[in-house]
Amino acid sequence: MRVLITGSNGLLGQKIVKYCLANNIDFVATSKGDNRNNSCSESNYKELDITLQNQINDLFSTVQPTHVIHTAAITNVDYCELNPEECSLVNVTATEYLMSATFNCKAHFQLLSTDFVFDGEKGNYSEGDKVNPLSKYAVSKVKGEQLLMGSPETNWSIVRTIIVYGKADNLSRTNLIVWAKETLRSNGEMKIIDDQFRSPTFADDLAKGCMSILEKEKTGVYHLSGPETMSIYTIVERIAKFYNYSMENVVKMSSATLNQPAKRPPRTGFSLTKAINNLEYSPRKLEDTLDEC
Ligand SMILES: NC(=O)c1ccc[n+]([C@@H]2O[C@H](COP(=O)([O-])OP(=O)(O)OC[C@H]3O[C@@H](n4cnc5c(N)ncnc54)[C@H](OP(=O)(O)O)[C@@H]3O)[C@@H](O)[C@H]2O)c1
């Protein structure tokens, strides 16, 4: 097994690298620009801008991966809403380039996707539920999924996940849980919405789930998230309670007042039955992971 990871400077990318190192799995980590993951040696790293098809094809013919985990994406939902062409280039066109290079190598292609493919009216979504994306980011992820679902190739998997959190080196953006924990500790002010419900997902657990799909030779769509669905406000409240931090500077607000460029689904959350049964997926509760953040 030789795993090629895209987006290895990102949160999930770094955790996949960590998993491969811990389990002695051969891997090549790739990201745009220099390696910013302190755990990844330069000999395991190759610079790769996924929007450059020639660069992809040259690298794949040298590396000859058996598996590709495609985590790289523009993940800022509001940025995608305001920059739809760039969003489409990185999240859709580049996925098509990578997919085709992977299948030329007869390798497995794993695409990371999101709970935002759903409209959030139902919640507790199963893999077969109907998608209905509300934002440009969500549409780009659905289009990426459709490239695989409509392909004659079958050696692929799609992993949908929800609010990924954890600590990693030199990330280009922080994540909700780490930011909330740091802001609560310094008693800083926070405005937090209480009308959107999510299942926060610890990045290390997600990385393990992604790798289980490869190791157990599974294909198809998998929902991998944390085990509990709660409002964003409750997430912050639970962090405060766990560390005995004050909530005095945390203001509850509604999504409408926040007025963000991209529309978000009100309630997501996943049914994890398939992942538990097929992958022995066992994600940890928020409180069991906070000390590692
Ligand atoms: N984070 C979440 O809450 C969440 C929720 C649902 C689904 N997902 C999906 O899960 C996947 C991993 O998320 P994550 O949290 O690890 O995201 P992340 O930390 O934002 O990592 C994404 C990585 O992609 C890299 N990238 C962007 N454009 C690139 C390009 N043209 N070529 C090569 N690399 C490029 C970024 O590089 P820079 O660091 O240099 O910008 C970044 O390191 C994504 O596909 C995302 O859509 C994430």
PDBQT file of the ligand as one rigid body, heavy atoms in Angstrom, charges set to zero:
ROOT
HETATM    1  N1  LIG A 301     -12.994  21.252   8.324  1.00  0.00    +0.000 N 
HETATM    2  C1  LIG A 301     -14.266  20.918   8.367  1.00  0.00    +0.000 C 
HETATM    3  O1  LIG A 301     -14.994  21.299   9.306  1.00  0.00    +0.000 OA
HETATM    4  C2  LIG A 301     -14.863  20.063   7.288  1.00  0.00    +0.000 A 
HETATM    5  C3  LIG A 301     -16.218  19.713   7.351  1.00  0.00    +0.000 A 
HETATM    6  C4  LIG A 301     -16.752  18.929   6.343  1.00  0.00    +0.000 A 
HETATM    7  C5  LIG A 301     -15.932  18.490   5.305  1.00  0.00    +0.000 A 
HETATM    8  N2  LIG A 301     -14.618  18.849   5.258  1.00  0.00    +0.000 N 
HETATM    9  C6  LIG A 301     -13.800  18.406   4.127  1.00  0.00    +0.000 C 
HETATM   10  O2  LIG A 301     -12.705  17.653   4.635  1.00  0.00    +0.000 OA
HETATM   11  C7  LIG A 301     -11.536  17.909   3.868  1.00  0.00    +0.000 C 
HETATM   12  C8  LIG A 301     -10.366  18.244   4.785  1.00  0.00    +0.000 C 
HETATM   13  O3  LIG A 301     -10.704  19.364   5.589  1.00  0.00    +0.000 OA
HETATM   14  P1  LIG A 301      -9.631  20.082   6.515  1.00  0.00    +0.000 P 
HETATM   15  O4  LIG A 301     -10.332  20.536   7.744  1.00  0.00    +0.000 OA
HETATM   16  O5  LIG A 301      -8.414  19.245   6.660  1.00  0.00    +0.000 OA
HETATM   17  O6  LIG A 301      -9.331  21.359   5.613  1.00  0.00    +0.000 OA
HETATM   18  P2  LIG A 301      -8.117  22.375   5.657  1.00  0.00    +0.000 P 
HETATM   19  O7  LIG A 301      -7.442  22.316   6.988  1.00  0.00    +0.000 OA
HETATM   20  O8  LIG A 301      -8.640  23.669   5.145  1.00  0.00    +0.000 OA
HETATM   21  O9  LIG A 301      -7.133  21.730   4.600  1.00  0.00    +0.000 OA
HETATM   22  C9  LIG A 301      -7.314  21.822   3.223  1.00  0.00    +0.000 C 
HETATM   23  C10 LIG A 301      -5.939  21.906   2.597  1.00  0.00    +0.000 C 
HETATM   24  O10 LIG A 301      -6.090  22.015   1.176  1.00  0.00    +0.000 OA
HETATM   25  C11 LIG A 301      -5.017  22.813   0.727  1.00  0.00    +0.000 C 
HETATM   26  N3  LIG A 301      -5.245  23.358  -0.606  1.00  0.00    +0.000 N 
HETATM   27  C12 LIG A 301      -6.092  24.340  -0.978  1.00  0.00    +0.000 A 
HETATM   28  N4  LIG A 301      -5.968  24.597  -2.293  1.00  0.00    +0.000 NA
HETATM   29  C13 LIG A 301      -5.016  23.747  -2.761  1.00  0.00    +0.000 A 
HETATM   30  C14 LIG A 301      -4.419  23.536  -4.025  1.00  0.00    +0.000 A 
HETATM   31  N5  LIG A 301      -4.776  24.246  -5.115  1.00  0.00    +0.000 N 
HETATM   32  N6  LIG A 301      -3.474  22.571  -4.150  1.00  0.00    +0.000 NA
HETATM   33  C15 LIG A 301      -3.084  21.839  -3.082  1.00  0.00    +0.000 A 
HETATM   34  N7  LIG A 301      -3.589  22.005  -1.839  1.00  0.00    +0.000 NA
HETATM   35  C16 LIG A 301      -4.546  22.950  -1.681  1.00  0.00    +0.000 A 
HETATM   36  C17 LIG A 301      -4.927  23.926   1.765  1.00  0.00    +0.000 C 
HETATM   37  O11 LIG A 301      -3.661  24.536   1.677  1.00  0.00    +0.000 OA
HETATM   38  P3  LIG A 301      -3.253  25.810   2.595  1.00  0.00    +0.000 P 
HETATM   39  O12 LIG A 301      -3.171  25.278   3.993  1.00  0.00    +0.000 OA
HETATM   40  O13 LIG A 301      -1.930  26.180   2.042  1.00  0.00    +0.000 OA
HETATM   41  O14 LIG A 301      -4.333  26.823   2.415  1.00  0.00    +0.000 OA
HETATM   42  C18 LIG A 301      -5.165  23.150   3.062  1.00  0.00    +0.000 C 
HETATM   43  O15 LIG A 301      -3.936  22.768   3.649  1.00  0.00    +0.000 OA
HETATM   44  C19 LIG A 301     -11.897  18.996   2.860  1.00  0.00    +0.000 C 
HETATM   45  O16 LIG A 301     -12.072  18.404   1.605  1.00  0.00    +0.000 OA
HETATM   46  C20 LIG A 301     -13.197  19.572   3.383  1.00  0.00    +0.000 C 
HETATM   47  O17 LIG A 301     -14.013  20.032   2.340  1.00  0.00    +0.000 OA
HETATM   48  C21 LIG A 301     -14.059  19.615   6.243  1.00  0.00    +0.000 A 
ENDROOT
TORSDOF 0
